[in-house]
Amino acid sequence: GGCSYCAVAALACMGRLDVLKGRDDLVMWLGHRQVGGFQGRIGKDPDSCYSWWIGSSLEILGAHEVVNEKACVDFIRSCQSRYG
């Protein structure tokens, strides 16, 4: 999650996403982390922070269409307290 984002964002900042090998595999792995919300690793519970790390990575990679947006929004809302 977080490490993937840092690597993808760094390549994007340098204008070097073209050197990313295994882009399709990365997109598939990131997309498969969605279990309502996103989990950081296989078998872990989803966590709201991974919606940022993984969602942002997919956006940078131009693959945001793999996200089930409704499920993600519903999960993030379920993480909020009634006070904000």
C-alpha positions as CSV (number, residue, x, y, z in Angstrom):
1,G,0.0,0.0,0.0
2,G,2.1,2.8,1.3
3,C,5.4,1.6,-0.2
4,S,3.7,1.0,-3.6
5,Y,2.3,4.6,-3.5
6,C,5.7,6.1,-2.7
7,A,7.4,4.2,-5.6
8,V,4.6,5.0,-8.1
9,A,4.4,8.7,-7.0
10,A,8.2,9.1,-7.2
11,L,8.3,7.7,-10.7
12,A,5.3,10.0,-11.7
13,C,7.1,13.0,-10.2
14,M,10.1,12.3,-12.2
15,G,8.1,11.7,-15.4
16,R,9.3,8.1,-15.5
17,L,6.2,5.9,-15.1
18,D,7.4,4.4,-18.5
19,V,10.2,2.5,-16.7
20,L,7.7,0.7,-14.4
21,K,7.9,-3.0,-15.2
22,G,4.9,-5.2,-14.3
23,R,2.5,-2.3,-14.4
24,D,-0.5,-4.6,-15.2
25,D,0.5,-7.0,-12.4
26,L,0.8,-4.1,-9.9
27,V,-2.6,-2.8,-11.0
28,M,-4.1,-6.2,-10.5
29,W,-2.5,-6.7,-7.1
30,L,-3.6,-3.2,-6.0
31,G,-7.2,-3.8,-7.3
32,H,-7.4,-7.1,-5.4
33,R,-6.7,-5.4,-2.1
34,Q,-10.2,-4.0,-2.2
35,V,-12.5,-5.9,0.2
36,G,-15.1,-3.2,0.6
37,G,-12.3,-0.9,1.9
38,F,-8.7,-1.6,1.0
39,Q,-6.3,-3.9,2.9
40,G,-2.6,-3.4,3.0
41,R,-1.7,-7.0,2.6
42,I,-3.5,-10.3,1.8
43,G,-5.5,-11.5,4.8
44,K,-5.4,-8.2,6.7
45,D,-8.5,-6.2,7.6
46,P,-9.3,-3.2,5.5
47,D,-8.2,0.1,6.8
48,S,-9.2,3.6,5.8
49,C,-5.6,4.8,5.2
50,Y,-5.2,2.2,2.4
51,S,-8.1,3.8,0.5
52,W,-5.6,6.7,0.1
53,W,-2.4,4.8,-0.6
54,I,-3.9,2.3,-2.9
55,G,-6.6,4.5,-4.5
56,S,-4.0,7.2,-5.2
57,S,-1.6,4.6,-6.7
58,L,-4.3,3.4,-9.0
59,E,-5.2,7.0,-10.0
60,I,-1.6,7.8,-10.8
61,L,-1.4,4.6,-12.9
62,G,-4.5,5.6,-14.8
63,A,-6.4,2.5,-13.5
64,H,-8.9,4.0,-11.1
65,E,-11.7,2.2,-13.0
66,V,-10.8,-1.0,-11.1
67,V,-12.1,0.6,-7.9
68,N,-15.6,-0.2,-6.7
69,E,-16.2,3.4,-5.7
70,K,-19.5,2.8,-3.9
71,A,-17.9,0.0,-1.7
72,C,-14.9,2.3,-1.0
73,V,-17.1,5.3,0.0
74,D,-19.4,3.1,2.1
75,F,-16.3,1.7,3.9
76,I,-14.8,5.1,4.6
77,R,-18.1,6.4,5.9
78,S,-18.3,3.4,8.2
79,C,-15.0,4.4,9.7
80,Q,-16.2,7.9,10.7
81,S,-17.5,8.6,14.2
82,R,-20.8,10.5,14.4
83,Y,-18.7,13.5,15.4
84,G,-16.6,13.7,12.2
